[in-house]
Amino acid sequence: QVQLVESGGGLVQAGGSLRLSCAGSGSIRSFNTMGWYRQAPGEQRGFVADIDRAGSAMYADSVKGRFTISRDNDKNTVYLQMNSLSPEDTAVYYCNADLIQWGGNENYWGQGTQVTVSS
């Protein structure tokens, strides 16, 4: 069984920074694309950023220039460095990963980590 465990969320003042981590564990052959999504109260979950195995990254327009996604393939871990945070970034952040398993491709979500930005 595969698990994705996020960490690094918390409360920060506007203009501050946080670094989220998401570590995969279990029977894993290979991670393909890994990414981050977020869901604010009363809103649908939305795309934040993702990164493929080669390191090519994509970002939502709202976070470009402020957030940086990276990964460590040896540790099955993806990171999200968030700078210049604003209250509009307040949300539960979810890790998502596409896995290339022995039986085919699978997709997993983490349990989410709360990020709260105070003004």
Phi, psi and chi 1 to 4 in degrees:
 res  aa     phi    psi   chi1   chi2   chi3   chi4
   1 GLN       -  140.3 -173.8  166.5  -11.7      -
   2 VAL  -104.1  138.3  174.8      -      -      -
   3 GLN  -128.9  143.6  -76.6 -170.2  -43.0      -
   4 LEU  -114.4  124.6  -59.5  178.2      -      -
   5 VAL  -120.7  117.8  178.8      -      -      -
   6 GLU   -90.5  154.3  -61.3  108.7  -29.4      -
   7 SER  -154.4  165.0   60.8      -      -      -
   8 GLY   105.2   -5.8      -      -      -      -
   9 GLY   -71.0  172.2      -      -      -      -
  10 GLY   161.5 -164.3      -      -      -      -
  11 LEU  -105.5  130.8  173.8   64.0      -      -
  12 VAL  -143.2  151.9   64.7      -      -      -
  13 GLN   -79.5  155.3  -72.0 -171.7  -25.2      -
  14 ALA   -55.0  137.1      -      -      -      -
  15 GLY    91.8  -10.5      -      -      -      -
  16 GLY   -84.6 -174.3      -      -      -      -
  17 SER  -132.8  152.4  -61.9      -      -      -
  18 LEU  -143.5  153.8  -77.2  174.2      -      -
  19 ARG  -124.8  118.5 -171.4 -168.7 -166.4 -150.3
  20 LEU   -94.7  146.1  -54.1 -177.2      -      -
  21 SER  -127.4  149.5  -61.1      -      -      -
  22 CYS  -140.1  115.5  170.5      -      -      -
  23 ALA  -110.4  131.7      -      -      -      -
  24 GLY   -93.8  140.8      -      -      -      -
  25 SER  -139.7  160.4   63.1      -      -      -
  26 GLY   113.1 -159.3      -      -      -      -
  27 SER   -84.7   95.8 -179.5      -      -      -
  28 ILE  -121.2  124.7  -62.2  169.1      -      -
  29 ARG   -84.0  -53.5 -179.8 -178.5  179.6 -172.0
  30 SER  -164.4  138.4  176.6      -      -      -
  31 PHE   -88.1  137.2  -82.4  101.4      -      -
  32 ASN   -97.1 -119.1 -164.3    2.0      -      -
  33 THR   -72.1  136.8  -61.3      -      -      -
  34 MET  -124.9  145.9  -56.0  179.4   76.9      -
  35 GLY  -157.4  178.5      -      -      -      -
  36 TRP  -127.0  139.7  -68.4   92.5      -      -
  37 TYR  -128.6  161.9  -68.2   70.9      -      -
  38 ARG  -142.2  154.4   65.5 -174.0 -178.7 -174.2
  39 GLN  -138.5  115.0 -174.0  168.5   18.4      -
  40 ALA   -88.6  159.3      -      -      -      -
  41 PRO   -56.2  130.4  -26.5   35.4      -      -
  42 GLY    78.2    4.5      -      -      -      -
  43 GLU  -120.7  163.1  -63.4 -175.4    9.3      -
  44 GLN   -80.2  156.0  -69.7 -171.8  -24.7      -
  45 ARG   -65.8  133.9 -168.8  175.3  -60.4 -173.4
  46 GLY  -130.3  158.2      -      -      -      -
  47 PHE   -70.0  138.1  172.6   77.7      -      -
  48 VAL  -113.5  -56.8  175.6      -      -      -
  49 ALA  -165.3  154.7      -      -      -      -
  50 ASP  -147.5  166.6   68.5   16.2      -      -
  51 ILE  -147.1  133.8 -176.0  167.8      -      -
  52 ASP   -88.7  178.7   66.1   16.3      -      -
  53 ARG   -64.7  -27.4 -170.9  165.8 -179.1   81.7
  54 ALA   -81.6   -8.9      -      -      -      -
  55 GLY   100.3    7.0      -      -      -      -
  56 SER   -79.6  126.3  178.8      -      -      -
  57 ALA  -114.5  151.5      -      -      -      -
  58 MET  -130.9  149.4  -65.8 -175.8   64.7      -
  59 TYR  -134.4  148.7  -62.4   91.0      -      -
  60 ALA   -67.9  148.0      -      -      -      -
  61 ASP   -57.6  -33.6  -72.7  -16.7      -      -
  62 SER   -69.0  -16.7   59.2      -      -      -
  63 VAL  -117.2   -4.5  -52.9      -      -      -
  64 LYS   -57.8  134.9  -79.1 -179.5 -178.9  176.7
  65 GLY    84.5  -11.6      -      -      -      -
  66 ARG  -115.3  -34.9  -60.1 -171.5  -61.8  122.6
  67 PHE  -108.2  146.4  -68.6    9.4      -      -
  68 THR  -133.2  125.9  -58.1      -      -      -
  69 ILE  -101.2  142.3 -170.0  170.1      -      -
  70 SER  -148.6  170.6   60.5      -      -      -
  71 ARG  -150.3  156.6   63.7 -171.2  -74.3  170.2
  72 ASP  -123.0  103.5 -175.0  -30.1      -      -
  73 ASN   -65.6  -32.0  -68.9  -29.6      -      -
  74 ASP   -67.8  -28.6  -69.2  -23.8      -      -
  75 LYS  -101.7    2.5  -64.4 -178.3  178.6  178.8
  76 ASN    51.5   44.2  -69.4  -28.8      -      -
  77 THR  -129.2  139.8  -60.4      -      -      -
  78 VAL  -120.6  144.7   62.5      -      -      -
  79 TYR  -121.8  155.2  -54.1   95.9      -      -
  80 LEU  -136.0  107.0 -173.4   67.0      -      -
  81 GLN   -87.2  121.1  177.3   66.5   42.9      -
  82 MET  -116.7  116.7  -55.0 -174.6  -65.8      -
  83 ASN  -116.5  164.1  -61.2  -31.4      -      -
  84 SER    50.2   47.9  -58.5      -      -      -
  85 LEU   -68.1  146.1  -75.6  162.0      -      -
  86 SER  -127.2  162.9   71.7      -      -      -
  87 PRO   -56.3  -26.0  -30.2   37.7      -      -
  88 GLU   -68.4  -13.0  -71.2   69.4   33.0      -
  89 ASP   -86.3   -4.3  -64.3  -46.3      -      -
  90 THR   -63.4  124.6  -65.2      -      -      -
  91 ALA  -177.2  171.0      -      -      -      -
  92 VAL   -89.2  126.8  177.6      -      -      -
  93 TYR  -100.9  129.5  -76.6   70.7      -      -
  94 TYR  -116.7  136.6  -64.6   89.9      -      -
  95 CYS   -87.8  143.1  173.9      -      -      -
  96 ASN  -134.9  142.6  179.3  -93.0      -      -
  97 ALA  -144.8  136.7      -      -      -      -
  98 ASP   -95.0  127.1  -73.8  -32.9      -      -
  99 LEU  -111.7  141.6  -87.8   67.2      -      -
 100 ILE   -99.5   99.6  -57.0  172.2      -      -
 101 GLN  -101.9  176.0  -62.0  -71.2   64.3      -
 102 TRP   -66.7  -29.1  -65.2  -89.5      -      -
 103 GLY   -94.8   -1.2      -      -      -      -
 104 GLY   134.5 -171.5      -      -      -      -
 105 ASN   -84.0  142.1  -66.1  -12.7      -      -
 106 GLU  -134.1  154.3  -60.9  174.2    3.4      -
 107 ASN  -124.5  137.3 -174.8  -92.4      -      -
 108 TYR  -132.2  151.5  -70.6   87.4      -      -
 109 TRP  -118.9  146.6  -71.3   94.2      -      -
 110 GLY   -82.1  178.0      -      -      -      -
 111 GLN   -84.5  -12.6   81.7  -73.3   -6.6      -
 112 GLY    97.8  148.1      -      -      -      -
 113 THR  -135.6  135.0 -175.0      -      -      -
 114 GLN   -80.9  131.9  177.7   69.7   47.8      -
 115 VAL  -119.9  122.8  171.0      -      -      -
 116 THR  -124.1  124.5  -57.6      -      -      -
 117 VAL  -113.6  119.2 -175.6      -      -      -
 118 SER   -92.9  148.8   62.7      -      -      -
 119 SER   -89.3      -   57.3      -      -      -
